Amino acid sequence: MRWIGLAVAIAIAALPCSAQATRSVATAARAAERLGEVNFPTSCSPSAQSAMAKGLALLHSFQYDEAEKAFTDAVRGDSRCALAYWGKAMALYQQLWNFPDAKTLAEGRQDVEQAQKLGTRDNREREYIDAAAAFFNRAELSPKARAGAYSLAMKKLYTDHPEDNEAGELYALSLISLAQMGVQDMANRTKAIAILDPIFAKYPNSPGAAHYLIHAADVPELAPQGLAAARVYAKIAPDSAHALHMPSHIFRRLGLWQEVIDSNLASAAAAAKATEERRGDASYQFHAMDFLDYAYLQSGQEAKARRLVAELKNVPQGGESNIIEEQNEFAARNAMELHRWQEAAMLEIPKERFEWQDYTYWTRAIGAARGGDVEGARAAVQKLTEIDRLRVARQKQAGGAPSGESIDLSEAEAWLAYAQGKADDAVARLRSAADREDARDAEPFAMPAREMLADVLALARRSSEALAEYKAVLKIYPNRFDALYGAARAADSLGDRHAASDYYAKLISICAPGADRPELQTARQYLAANRN
């Protein structure tokens, strides 16, 4: 058994024995720059080693389809390699993304059973397989129970083999997965960071340590703890579109808009290339463009945000229905973030499944209400209510617990109440929605509920309360364009020109040199008129 880094494994697999001594080091150095380095000892034959290491590196960067292909290559290289079947099963368990359906669980169970049938004399390898079995082989368990059983098995593996940093990284990922499922969220994230920090310090080129640190810290309270990993992960694994994108989760949490833009321009380009080469699918590019749209809006670049809606049509293998859905979401976000209420109220109803039209009706309801069109707002709220009923019915049919009252529906109902002259009712509804959104860490795809609360307080001329809410928004969502602009206006209405100038100056500082949102002209004029 031996510790083999990804780069070295690729070099050994690619070169004949006579050439290894003279060329493996140079080849390894080049390969190491592409997917990162993993340390994964196995009892499999040398012909399977590079594929095993590559598969794990891809697994760490959530390139699941490519990881499954690599582990299949390992099986071809060594049909007796039990751990290769473990890898095939784990490529089906997309932690933090999609919980496997019944068909996928059955497929994973077959892989685990094949691994168990082949067996291994190595206790550590057997514990990896046992952990996968804890997840896939217990049909009676709920999703949370499956994830919990797997995490306990990974804890045992890492406790028994503390020298195995890959086991530590995968154990930490299991804790993050539980956190995202609502199981001791902050405690499990904090525990994961405590595991990953020393591993990342010892193995700075490990894709798993860097990636999972970002996920563990992807909440407002912990985001600064993920910044170091965010700034190197893309360099560790530049051949992974997801690795290029993932740092922007931390950058967005911290309001570092240009870094979000840079990450996702690179990720979108890499994802498009990978899709064209059949090494991935369009979802990676859609996700990068989603973050890009949001960052353009926050950095004051309206024209670039609007161009993205049309550019979605060029996503390779995007699929007509997926492109329509993404265009719908981008158009809705753009109208909301830019406060173009007439545009929002008149947003075209997309030709797609009714339950996928929620973003459109949410936007139309709020746009109509803020434009004073009570009947238009009421009609859109009714459609949104019907969609929410479908959502609840589907959750019950699937046997899942209801996710609670819809925040989007509460927001739409609040603005309808405001349009009907019920400002106090609107404030109460939005405050409730904001508290629920904060408690769930349910990061919205557009304007946060608390920012809407601040807006309605400002409209009601309750400027002191509005300013307090804008400040609360900026604490959770640093450098949000509309929150800074709203805070400046609220401060000015209270006669605090110094605070207003600070907010306007901050707004200008976060925007790109070519920013074109009209609010920036207001900010510059205010600063020019209020120089000390």
Kinemage of the C-alpha trace (Angstrom):
@kinemage 1
@onewidth
@group {chain A} dominant
@subgroup {mainchain}
@vectorlist {calphas} color= white
{ca met a 1} P 0.000 0.000 0.000
{ca arg a 2} L 1.276 3.507 -0.771
{ca trp a 3} L 0.266 7.171 -0.560
{ca ile a 4} L -0.189 8.450 -4.090
{ca gly a 5} L -1.014 12.012 -5.009
{ca leu a 6} L -3.263 12.615 -7.998
{ca ala a 7} L -0.505 14.085 -10.148
{ca val a 8} L 1.913 11.228 -9.452
{ca ala a 9} L -0.777 8.634 -10.104
{ca ile a 10} L -1.514 10.150 -13.512
{ca ala a 11} L 2.149 10.143 -14.399
{ca ile a 12} L 2.617 6.497 -13.410
{ca ala a 13} L -0.443 5.393 -15.347
{ca ala a 14} L 0.519 7.340 -18.461
{ca leu a 15} L 4.187 6.388 -18.834
{ca pro a 16} L 5.944 3.103 -19.576
{ca cys a 17} L 8.224 1.832 -16.800
{ca ser a 18} L 11.429 2.765 -18.593
{ca ala a 19} L 10.353 6.405 -18.861
{ca gln a 20} L 8.962 6.879 -15.374
{ca ala a 21} L 12.233 7.715 -13.660
{ca thr a 22} L 13.128 10.522 -16.033
{ca arg a 23} L 9.762 12.048 -16.845
{ca ser a 24} L 7.345 11.414 -13.954
{ca val a 25} L 8.379 14.432 -11.869
{ca ala a 26} L 7.835 16.957 -14.656
{ca thr a 27} L 4.584 15.343 -15.733
{ca ala a 28} L 3.402 15.258 -12.128
{ca ala a 29} L 4.069 18.957 -11.647
{ca arg a 30} L 1.986 19.864 -14.674
{ca ala a 31} L -0.873 17.527 -13.779
{ca ala a 32} L -0.973 18.762 -10.178
{ca glu a 33} L -2.023 22.189 -11.368
{ca arg a 34} L -5.247 20.867 -12.873
{ca leu a 35} L -7.293 18.973 -10.239
{ca gly a 36} L -5.276 19.270 -7.057
{ca glu a 37} L -3.518 16.624 -5.030
{ca val a 38} L -5.099 13.768 -3.112
{ca asn a 39} L -3.441 11.253 -0.791
{ca phe a 40} L -5.368 8.029 -1.185
{ca pro a 41} L -3.647 4.702 -0.448
{ca thr a 42} L -5.341 1.610 -1.823
{ca ser a 43} L -4.584 -2.082 -2.180
{ca cys a 44} L -5.639 -1.953 -5.822
{ca ser a 45} L -3.195 -2.768 -8.596
{ca pro a 46} L -0.919 -0.022 -10.010
{ca ser a 47} L -3.042 0.018 -13.180
{ca ala a 48} L -5.999 1.339 -11.152
{ca gln a 49} L -4.141 3.847 -8.964
{ca ser a 50} L -4.263 6.931 -11.169
{ca ala a 51} L -7.958 6.434 -11.917
{ca met a 52} L -8.733 6.047 -8.203
{ca ala a 53} L -6.884 9.239 -7.326
{ca lys a 54} L -8.450 11.137 -10.211
{ca gly a 55} L -11.898 9.907 -9.233
{ca leu a 56} L -11.494 11.117 -5.660
{ca ala a 57} L -10.201 14.517 -6.788
{ca leu a 58} L -13.206 14.912 -9.087
{ca leu a 59} L -15.503 13.756 -6.284
{ca his a 60} L -14.043 16.452 -4.018
{ca ser a 61} L -14.927 19.089 -6.638
{ca phe a 62} L -18.477 17.720 -7.160
{ca gln a 63} L -17.759 16.693 -10.771
{ca tyr a 64} L -19.892 13.633 -10.172
{ca asp a 65} L -20.334 12.306 -13.703
{ca glu a 66} L -16.620 12.542 -14.413
{ca ala a 67} L -15.810 10.973 -11.031
{ca glu a 68} L -18.041 8.001 -11.830
{ca lys a 69} L -16.218 7.547 -15.156
{ca ala a 70} L -12.841 7.617 -13.389
{ca phe a 71} L -13.885 4.979 -10.860
{ca thr a 72} L -15.249 2.860 -13.721
{ca asp a 73} L -11.827 3.176 -15.356
{ca ala a 74} L -10.322 1.906 -12.105
{ca val a 75} L -12.576 -1.158 -12.304
{ca arg a 76} L -11.341 -1.770 -15.837
{ca gly a 77} L -7.770 -1.491 -14.584
{ca asp a 78} L -8.375 -3.869 -11.685
{ca ser a 79} L -11.612 -5.852 -11.598
{ca arg a 80} L -10.794 -6.917 -8.012
{ca cys a 81} L -10.535 -3.333 -6.717
{ca ala a 82} L -13.365 -3.203 -4.174
{ca leu a 83} L -12.731 0.451 -3.378
{ca ala a 84} L -13.450 1.400 -6.996
{ca tyr a 85} L -17.059 0.277 -6.460
{ca trp a 86} L -17.140 2.386 -3.295
{ca gly a 87} L -16.178 5.326 -5.496
{ca lys a 88} L -18.894 4.558 -8.037
{ca ala a 89} L -21.466 4.533 -5.244
{ca met a 90} L -20.223 7.791 -3.712
{ca ala a 91} L -20.437 9.507 -7.100
{ca leu a 92} L -24.198 8.914 -6.820
{ca tyr a 93} L -24.469 10.586 -3.384
{ca gln a 94} L -24.411 14.251 -4.337
{ca gln a 95} L -24.101 15.739 -0.869
{ca leu a 96} L -25.230 19.376 -0.603
{ca trp a 97} L -26.868 19.154 -4.054
{ca asn a 98} L -29.483 16.491 -4.720
{ca phe a 99} L -30.558 13.686 -2.447
{ca pro a 100} L -30.619 10.475 -4.530
{ca asp a 101} L -34.016 9.188 -5.619
{ca ala a 102} L -35.106 5.553 -5.241
{ca lys a 103} L -33.567 4.489 -8.551
{ca thr a 104} L -30.229 6.090 -7.717
{ca leu a 105} L -30.228 4.595 -4.235
{ca ala a 106} L -30.772 1.156 -5.752
{ca glu a 107} L -27.891 1.697 -8.173
{ca gly a 108} L -25.613 2.792 -5.349
{ca arg a 109} L -26.660 -0.199 -3.271
{ca gln a 110} L -25.595 -2.513 -6.106
{ca asp a 111} L -22.165 -0.885 -6.212
{ca val a 112} L -21.769 -1.221 -2.445
{ca glu a 113} L -22.832 -4.862 -2.535
{ca gln a 114} L -20.275 -5.527 -5.271
{ca ala a 115} L -17.591 -3.873 -3.140
{ca gln a 116} L -18.593 -6.041 -0.182
{ca lys a 117} L -18.617 -9.150 -2.361
{ca leu a 118} L -15.089 -8.496 -3.622
{ca gly a 119} L -13.919 -7.642 -0.119
{ca thr a 120} L -10.577 -6.330 1.024
{ca arg a 121} L -8.064 -7.379 3.652
{ca asp a 122} L -7.340 -3.778 4.538
{ca asn a 123} L -9.362 -2.558 7.528
{ca arg a 124} L -9.297 1.088 6.442
{ca glu a 125} L -10.694 0.289 3.002
{ca arg a 126} L -13.339 -1.888 4.612
{ca glu a 127} L -14.443 1.058 6.761
{ca tyr a 128} L -14.858 3.239 3.657
{ca ile a 129} L -17.124 0.572 2.180
{ca asp a 130} L -18.990 0.165 5.489
{ca ala a 131} L -19.684 3.918 5.518
{ca ala a 132} L -21.176 3.776 2.045
{ca ala a 133} L -23.240 0.755 3.106
{ca ala a 134} L -24.573 2.719 6.097
{ca phe a 135} L -26.028 5.190 3.621
{ca phe a 136} L -27.155 2.985 0.722
{ca asn a 137} L -28.117 -0.329 2.328
{ca arg a 138} L -30.749 0.780 4.854
{ca ala a 139} L -33.956 1.155 2.851
{ca glu a 140} L -36.087 1.912 5.911
{ca leu a 141} L -34.172 5.067 6.885
{ca ser a 142} L -35.291 8.623 6.200
{ca pro a 143} L -32.926 10.954 4.312
{ca lys a 144} L -31.711 12.577 7.539
{ca ala a 145} L -31.221 9.185 9.186
{ca arg a 146} L -29.250 7.915 6.181
{ca ala a 147} L -27.023 10.988 6.228
{ca gly a 148} L -26.569 10.640 9.978
{ca ala a 149} L -25.648 6.952 9.758
{ca tyr a 150} L -23.110 7.710 7.046
{ca ser a 151} L -21.605 10.548 9.094
{ca leu a 152} L -21.207 8.322 12.165
{ca ala a 153} L -19.454 5.694 10.051
{ca met a 154} L -17.115 8.333 8.607
{ca lys a 155} L -16.385 9.579 12.120
{ca lys a 156} L -15.320 6.057 13.096
{ca leu a 157} L -13.127 5.774 10.002
{ca tyr a 158} L -11.366 9.063 10.715
{ca thr a 159} L -11.004 8.252 14.418
{ca asp a 160} L -9.436 4.889 13.583
{ca his a 161} L -7.180 6.400 10.888
{ca pro a 162} L -6.390 10.011 11.816
{ca glu a 163} L -3.477 10.039 9.345
{ca asp a 164} L -5.983 9.767 6.451
{ca asn a 165} L -6.721 13.364 5.545
{ca glu a 166} L -9.132 12.286 2.784
{ca ala a 167} L -11.257 10.485 5.377
{ca gly a 168} L -11.182 13.627 7.515
{ca glu a 169} L -12.316 15.761 4.597
{ca leu a 170} L -15.164 13.401 3.720
{ca tyr a 171} L -16.226 13.213 7.368
{ca ala a 172} L -16.299 17.011 7.481
{ca leu a 173} L -18.431 17.050 4.313
{ca ser a 174} L -20.907 14.695 5.984
{ca leu a 175} L -21.243 17.161 8.877
{ca ile a 176} L -21.875 20.030 6.461
{ca ser a 177} L -24.504 17.905 4.734
{ca leu a 178} L -26.267 17.354 8.055
{ca ala a 179} L -26.049 21.079 8.772
{ca gln a 180} L -27.755 21.879 5.478
{ca met a 181} L -30.467 19.383 6.351
{ca gly a 182} L -31.155 21.350 9.523
{ca val a 183} L -29.326 19.057 11.937
{ca gln a 184} L -27.368 21.193 14.445
{ca asp a 185} L -26.491 23.638 11.695
{ca met a 186} L -23.920 25.919 13.323
{ca ala a 187} L -22.505 23.204 15.582
{ca asn a 188} L -21.839 20.866 12.666
{ca arg a 189} L -20.386 23.644 10.508
{ca thr a 190} L -18.068 24.689 13.331
{ca lys a 191} L -17.013 21.076 13.906
{ca ala a 192} L -16.307 20.655 10.188
{ca ile a 193} L -14.130 23.780 10.124
{ca ala a 194} L -12.181 22.504 13.154
{ca ile a 195} L -11.433 19.289 11.234
{ca leu a 196} L -10.604 20.977 7.939
{ca asp a 197} L -8.425 23.867 9.101
{ca pro a 198} L -5.418 21.742 10.169
{ca ile a 199} L -5.777 19.512 7.113
{ca phe a 200} L -5.802 22.551 4.824
{ca ala a 201} L -2.717 23.918 6.593
{ca lys a 202} L -0.858 20.626 6.112
{ca tyr a 203} L -2.144 19.893 2.591
{ca pro a 204} L -2.614 23.312 0.921
{ca asn a 205} L -3.212 21.722 -2.511
{ca ser a 206} L -5.983 19.432 -1.323
{ca pro a 207} L -9.185 20.111 -3.300
{ca gly a 208} L -11.364 18.543 -0.612
{ca ala a 209} L -10.037 20.625 2.272
{ca ala a 210} L -10.349 23.923 0.383
{ca his a 211} L -13.747 23.132 -1.131
{ca tyr a 212} L -15.377 21.915 2.053
{ca leu a 213} L -14.027 24.823 4.096
{ca ile a 214} L -15.884 27.138 1.717
{ca his a 215} L -19.110 25.173 2.126
{ca ala a 216} L -18.741 24.974 5.908
{ca ala a 217} L -18.261 28.745 6.117
{ca asp a 218} L -21.052 29.601 3.661
{ca val a 219} L -23.202 31.410 6.228
{ca pro a 220} L -22.973 35.073 7.287
{ca glu a 221} L -21.517 34.310 10.726
{ca leu a 222} L -18.664 32.121 9.436
{ca ala a 223} L -17.902 33.520 5.978
{ca pro a 224} L -14.576 35.196 6.916
{ca gln a 225} L -13.258 31.769 7.990
{ca gly a 226} L -13.645 30.543 4.405
{ca leu a 227} L -11.856 33.431 2.694
{ca ala a 228} L -8.359 31.919 2.671
{ca ala a 229} L -9.648 28.719 1.071
{ca ala a 230} L -11.782 30.697 -1.375
{ca arg a 231} L -8.757 32.581 -2.631
{ca val a 232} L -6.824 29.415 -3.499
{ca tyr a 233} L -9.373 26.745 -4.433
{ca ala a 234} L -9.629 27.844 -8.071
{ca lys a 235} L -5.834 27.665 -8.329
{ca ile a 236} L -5.805 24.173 -6.816
{ca ala a 237} L -8.280 22.698 -9.326
{ca pro a 238} L -8.569 25.001 -12.362
{ca asp a 239} L -9.851 22.199 -14.602
{ca ser a 240} L -13.042 22.006 -12.536
{ca ala a 241} L -15.762 24.512 -13.450
{ca his a 242} L -17.206 24.064 -9.975
{ca ala a 243} L -13.851 24.816 -8.337
{ca leu a 244} L -13.652 28.026 -10.344
{ca his a 245} L -17.144 28.983 -9.211
{ca met a 246} L -17.200 27.865 -5.591
{ca pro a 247} L -15.010 30.655 -4.113
{ca ser a 248} L -17.693 33.136 -5.134
{ca his a 249} L -19.967 31.747 -2.406
{ca ile a 250} L -17.644 33.340 0.144
{ca phe a 251} L -16.979 36.409 -1.994
{ca arg a 252} L -20.733 37.018 -2.266
{ca arg a 253} L -21.216 36.582 1.470
{ca leu a 254} L -18.582 39.282 2.008
{ca gly a 255} L -19.761 41.600 -0.765
{ca leu a 256} L -16.588 41.265 -2.854
{ca trp a 257} L -18.354 41.803 -6.154
{ca gln a 258} L -15.427 41.972 -8.560
{ca glu a 259} L -14.093 38.690 -7.187
{ca val a 260} L -17.541 37.136 -7.654
{ca ile a 261} L -17.526 38.359 -11.258
{ca asp a 262} L -14.018 37.105 -11.988
{ca ser a 263} L -14.764 33.672 -10.500
{ca asn a 264} L -17.933 33.152 -12.456
{ca leu a 265} L -16.688 34.465 -15.790
{ca ala a 266} L -13.943 31.837 -15.548
{ca ser a 267} L -16.358 29.158 -14.339
{ca ala a 268} L -18.927 29.820 -17.070
{ca ala a 269} L -16.238 29.589 -19.766
{ca ala a 270} L -14.826 26.376 -18.298
{ca ala a 271} L -18.303 24.889 -17.921
{ca ala a 272} L -19.192 25.665 -21.542
{ca lys a 273} L -15.993 23.991 -22.728
{ca ala a 274} L -16.579 20.956 -20.502
{ca thr a 275} L -20.155 20.585 -21.762
{ca glu a 276} L -19.041 20.782 -25.383
{ca glu a 277} L -16.431 18.110 -24.654
{ca arg a 278} L -19.041 15.964 -22.854
{ca arg a 279} L -17.283 16.316 -19.506
{ca gly a 280} L -20.201 17.989 -17.759
{ca asp a 281} L -23.671 19.430 -18.246
{ca ala a 282} L -25.214 22.880 -18.601
{ca ser a 283} L -26.124 23.174 -14.904
{ca tyr a 284} L -22.578 24.258 -14.032
{ca gln a 285} L -22.731 27.153 -16.508
{ca phe a 286} L -26.249 28.178 -15.482
{ca his a 287} L -25.148 28.314 -11.843
{ca ala a 288} L -22.120 30.472 -12.667
{ca met a 289} L -24.230 32.854 -14.751
{ca asp a 290} L -26.758 33.106 -11.916
{ca phe a 291} L -24.062 34.386 -9.556
{ca leu a 292} L -22.721 36.620 -12.323
{ca asp a 293} L -26.099 38.295 -12.824
{ca tyr a 294} L -26.423 39.042 -9.114
{ca ala a 295} L -22.878 40.438 -8.899
{ca tyr a 296} L -23.374 42.687 -11.920
{ca leu a 297} L -26.457 44.172 -10.250
{ca gln a 298} L -24.683 44.718 -6.928
{ca ser a 299} L -21.677 46.345 -8.617
{ca gly a 300} L -23.909 48.784 -10.493
{ca gln a 301} L -23.635 47.215 -13.953
{ca glu a 302} L -27.193 47.168 -15.264
{ca ala a 303} L -26.398 46.737 -18.960
{ca lys a 304} L -24.227 43.676 -18.345
{ca ala a 305} L -26.885 42.092 -16.141
{ca arg a 306} L -29.530 42.593 -18.800
{ca arg a 307} L -27.324 41.155 -21.559
{ca leu a 308} L -27.007 37.897 -19.623
{ca val a 309} L -30.707 37.149 -20.209
{ca ala a 310} L -30.083 36.922 -23.946
{ca glu a 311} L -26.751 35.140 -23.499
{ca leu a 312} L -28.484 32.259 -21.740
{ca lys a 313} L -29.673 31.097 -25.165
{ca asn a 314} L -26.059 30.302 -26.063
{ca val a 315} L -25.459 27.845 -23.207
{ca pro a 316} L -24.345 24.560 -24.827
{ca gln a 317} L -26.904 21.775 -24.391
{ca gly a 318} L -28.933 24.039 -22.121
{ca gly a 319} L -32.271 22.645 -23.236
{ca glu a 320} L -35.203 24.872 -24.203
{ca ser a 321} L -37.179 24.494 -20.970
{ca asn a 322} L -34.115 25.063 -18.776
{ca ile a 323} L -33.132 28.163 -20.726
{ca ile a 324} L -36.651 29.575 -20.434
{ca glu a 325} L -36.657 28.967 -16.689
{ca glu a 326} L -33.269 30.650 -16.240
{ca gln a 327} L -34.294 33.610 -18.407
{ca asn a 328} L -37.448 33.962 -16.338
{ca glu a 329} L -35.466 34.067 -13.101
{ca phe a 330} L -32.862 36.517 -14.413
{ca ala a 331} L -35.514 38.851 -15.828
{ca ala a 332} L -37.433 38.747 -12.545
{ca arg a 333} L -34.342 39.464 -10.477
{ca asn a 334} L -33.236 42.290 -12.737
{ca ala a 335} L -36.603 44.038 -12.550
{ca met a 336} L -36.751 43.662 -8.763
{ca glu a 337} L -33.187 44.695 -7.983
{ca leu a 338} L -33.375 47.673 -10.348
{ca his a 339} L -36.738 48.783 -8.893
{ca arg a 340} L -38.355 48.890 -12.325
{ca trp a 341} L -41.854 48.358 -11.006
{ca gln a 342} L -43.778 48.725 -14.267
{ca glu a 343} L -41.392 46.299 -15.937
{ca ala a 344} L -41.816 43.904 -13.019
{ca ala a 345} L -45.625 44.154 -13.153
{ca met a 346} L -45.671 43.426 -16.888
{ca leu a 347} L -43.162 40.562 -16.847
{ca glu a 348} L -44.098 38.060 -19.542
{ca ile a 349} L -45.576 34.782 -18.324
{ca pro a 350} L -43.161 32.117 -19.576
{ca lys a 351} L -44.365 29.107 -21.532
{ca glu a 352} L -43.395 26.517 -18.967
{ca arg a 353} L -44.951 24.407 -16.215
{ca phe a 354} L -47.253 26.425 -13.972
{ca glu a 355} L -45.336 25.631 -10.780
{ca trp a 356} L -42.150 26.982 -12.401
{ca gln a 357} L -43.794 30.387 -12.877
{ca asp a 358} L -43.490 31.352 -9.218
{ca tyr a 359} L -40.667 33.856 -9.741
{ca thr a 360} L -42.704 35.583 -12.444
{ca tyr a 361} L -45.863 35.927 -10.358
{ca trp a 362} L -43.867 36.979 -7.283
{ca thr a 363} L -42.249 39.735 -9.337
{ca arg a 364} L -45.509 40.774 -10.996
{ca ala a 365} L -47.291 40.956 -7.625
{ca ile a 366} L -44.682 43.188 -6.022
{ca gly a 367} L -44.207 45.291 -9.158
{ca ala a 368} L -47.933 45.905 -9.498
{ca ala a 369} L -48.348 46.691 -5.798
{ca arg a 370} L -45.448 49.138 -5.746
{ca gly a 371} L -46.862 50.764 -8.880
{ca gly a 372} L -50.269 51.204 -7.227
{ca asp a 373} L -52.098 48.562 -9.305
{ca val a 374} L -54.117 46.799 -6.599
{ca glu a 375} L -56.068 44.547 -8.958
{ca gly a 376} L -52.926 43.456 -10.824
{ca ala a 377} L -51.198 42.700 -7.536
{ca arg a 378} L -54.191 40.746 -6.243
{ca ala a 379} L -54.348 38.613 -9.398
{ca ala a 380} L -50.639 37.775 -9.215
{ca val a 381} L -50.885 36.941 -5.501
{ca gln a 382} L -53.744 34.539 -6.289
{ca lys a 383} L -51.580 32.716 -8.852
{ca leu a 384} L -48.681 32.581 -6.398
{ca thr a 385} L -51.044 31.143 -3.765
{ca glu a 386} L -52.102 28.384 -6.179
{ca ile a 387} L -48.459 27.533 -6.895
{ca asp a 388} L -47.718 27.381 -3.174
{ca arg a 389} L -50.608 24.973 -2.645
{ca leu a 390} L -49.129 22.729 -5.335
{ca arg a 391} L -45.765 22.895 -3.564
{ca val a 392} L -47.264 21.841 -0.239
{ca ala a 393} L -49.247 19.043 -1.886
{ca arg a 394} L -46.151 17.674 -3.596
{ca gln a 395} L -44.234 17.734 -0.305
{ca lys a 396} L -46.986 15.740 1.410
{ca gln a 397} L -47.178 13.288 -1.486
{ca ala a 398} L -43.428 12.713 -1.279
{ca gly a 399} L -43.702 12.053 2.467
{ca gly a 400} L -41.537 15.034 3.380
{ca ala a 401} L -42.150 17.516 6.157
{ca pro a 402} L -43.681 20.831 5.029
{ca ser a 403} L -41.020 23.506 4.550
{ca gly a 404} L -43.159 26.108 6.269
{ca glu a 405} L -44.995 29.197 5.120
{ca ser a 406} L -43.703 30.555 1.830
{ca ile a 407} L -41.564 33.653 2.334
{ca asp a 408} L -42.170 34.761 -1.258
{ca leu a 409} L -45.939 34.554 -0.792
{ca ser a 410} L -45.740 36.498 2.474
{ca glu a 411} L -43.745 39.237 0.725
{ca ala a 412} L -46.254 39.488 -2.123
{ca glu a 413} L -49.189 39.612 0.317
{ca ala a 414} L -47.416 42.314 2.322
{ca trp a 415} L -46.965 44.573 -0.692
{ca leu a 416} L -50.581 43.988 -1.716
{ca ala a 417} L -51.594 45.127 1.779
{ca tyr a 418} L -49.436 48.235 1.370
{ca ala a 419} L -51.057 49.026 -1.989
{ca gln a 420} L -54.450 48.733 -0.261
{ca gly a 421} L -53.413 51.374 2.273
{ca lys a 422} L -52.656 48.906 5.091
{ca ala a 423} L -49.105 49.995 5.881
{ca asp a 424} L -49.046 48.537 9.407
{ca asp a 425} L -50.221 45.167 8.078
{ca ala a 426} L -47.497 45.289 5.408
{ca val a 427} L -44.840 46.038 8.014
{ca ala a 428} L -45.997 43.173 10.234
{ca arg a 429} L -46.035 40.678 7.365
{ca leu a 430} L -42.611 41.707 6.097
{ca arg a 431} L -41.112 41.646 9.574
{ca ser a 432} L -42.363 38.088 10.019
{ca ala a 433} L -41.017 37.086 6.602
{ca ala a 434} L -37.651 38.697 7.367
{ca asp a 435} L -37.333 36.920 10.703
{ca arg a 436} L -38.150 33.562 9.095
{ca glu a 437} L -35.705 34.178 6.246
{ca asp a 438} L -32.927 35.068 8.673
{ca ala a 439} L -33.664 32.060 10.898
{ca arg a 440} L -33.536 29.665 7.945
{ca asp a 441} L -30.492 31.351 6.392
{ca ala a 442} L -32.701 31.153 3.295
{ca glu a 443} L -30.602 33.388 1.070
{ca pro a 444} L -33.040 34.841 -1.479
{ca phe a 445} L -32.375 34.867 -5.185
{ca ala a 446} L -33.147 38.601 -5.208
{ca met a 447} L -34.087 41.311 -2.691
{ca pro a 448} L -34.068 40.061 0.945
{ca ala a 449} L -37.270 40.304 2.955
{ca arg a 450} L -35.588 42.586 5.509
{ca glu a 451} L -34.665 45.028 2.766
{ca met a 452} L -38.320 45.056 1.696
{ca leu a 453} L -39.217 45.776 5.314
{ca ala a 454} L -36.812 48.708 5.298
{ca asp a 455} L -38.301 49.942 2.019
{ca val a 456} L -41.869 49.894 3.297
{ca leu a 457} L -40.804 51.691 6.492
{ca ala a 458} L -39.075 54.331 4.379
{ca leu a 459} L -42.209 54.755 2.246
{ca ala a 460} L -44.216 55.148 5.447
{ca arg a 461} L -41.769 57.911 6.500
{ca arg a 462} L -40.541 55.895 9.470
{ca ser a 463} L -36.966 56.756 8.557
{ca ser a 464} L -35.291 55.862 11.837
{ca glu a 465} L -36.773 52.350 11.765
{ca ala a 466} L -35.960 52.034 8.066
{ca leu a 467} L -32.311 52.935 8.667
{ca ala a 468} L -32.063 50.336 11.433
{ca glu a 469} L -33.383 47.655 9.069
{ca tyr a 470} L -31.049 48.689 6.234
{ca lys a 471} L -28.159 48.376 8.690
{ca ala a 472} L -29.377 44.907 9.645
{ca val a 473} L -29.476 43.941 5.962
{ca leu a 474} L -25.904 45.148 5.429
{ca lys a 475} L -24.719 43.094 8.389
{ca ile a 476} L -26.056 39.908 6.792
{ca tyr a 477} L -25.521 40.905 3.153
{ca pro a 478} L -22.501 43.252 3.065
{ca asn a 479} L -22.286 45.777 0.231
{ca arg a 480} L -25.767 45.221 -1.185
{ca phe a 481} L -26.365 48.062 -3.639
{ca asp a 482} L -29.996 48.825 -2.748
{ca ala a 483} L -29.412 48.555 1.002
{ca leu a 484} L -26.558 51.066 0.840
{ca tyr a 485} L -28.634 53.397 -1.311
{ca gly a 486} L -31.663 53.046 0.963
{ca ala a 487} L -29.553 53.624 4.077
{ca ala a 488} L -28.097 56.805 2.553
{ca arg a 489} L -31.544 58.177 1.763
{ca ala a 490} L -32.912 57.254 5.193
{ca ala a 491} L -29.963 58.904 6.931
{ca asp a 492} L -30.409 62.041 4.834
{ca ser a 493} L -34.125 62.199 5.676
{ca leu a 494} L -33.108 62.149 9.355
{ca gly a 495} L -30.772 65.081 8.748
{ca asp a 496} L -27.620 63.028 9.241
{ca arg a 497} L -25.620 64.196 6.217
{ca his a 498} L -22.389 62.685 7.514
{ca ala a 499} L -23.892 59.180 7.658
{ca ala a 500} L -25.633 59.681 4.313
{ca ser a 501} L -22.340 60.725 2.717
{ca asp a 502} L -20.601 57.662 4.159
{ca tyr a 503} L -23.225 55.335 2.675
{ca tyr a 504} L -23.122 57.070 -0.703
{ca ala a 505} L -19.309 56.932 -0.738
{ca lys a 506} L -19.407 53.232 0.100
{ca leu a 507} L -21.912 52.664 -2.694
{ca ile a 508} L -19.611 54.272 -5.238
{ca ser a 509} L -16.585 52.361 -3.937
{ca ile a 510} L -18.139 48.905 -4.460
{ca cys a 511} L -19.114 49.590 -8.068
{ca ala a 512} L -17.121 48.831 -11.175
{ca pro a 513} L -15.524 51.731 -13.104
{ca gly a 514} L -18.074 51.365 -15.900
{ca ala a 515} L -21.108 51.046 -13.617
{ca asp a 516} L -24.243 52.545 -15.169
{ca arg a 517} L -27.029 52.321 -12.572
{ca pro a 518} L -28.650 55.781 -12.305
{ca glu a 519} L -28.563 55.808 -8.494
{ca leu a 520} L -24.808 56.369 -8.736
{ca gln a 521} L -25.354 59.766 -10.317
{ca thr a 522} L -27.545 60.714 -7.339
{ca ala a 523} L -24.792 59.562 -4.989
{ca arg a 524} L -22.115 61.603 -6.773
{ca gln a 525} L -24.274 64.722 -6.812
{ca tyr a 526} L -25.017 64.359 -3.110
{ca leu a 527} L -21.338 63.979 -2.241
{ca ala a 528} L -20.428 66.988 -4.378
{ca ala a 529} L -23.082 69.112 -2.675
{ca asn a 530} L -22.125 68.022 0.845
{ca arg a 531} L -18.356 68.265 0.863
{ca asn a 532} L -16.960 69.472 4.148
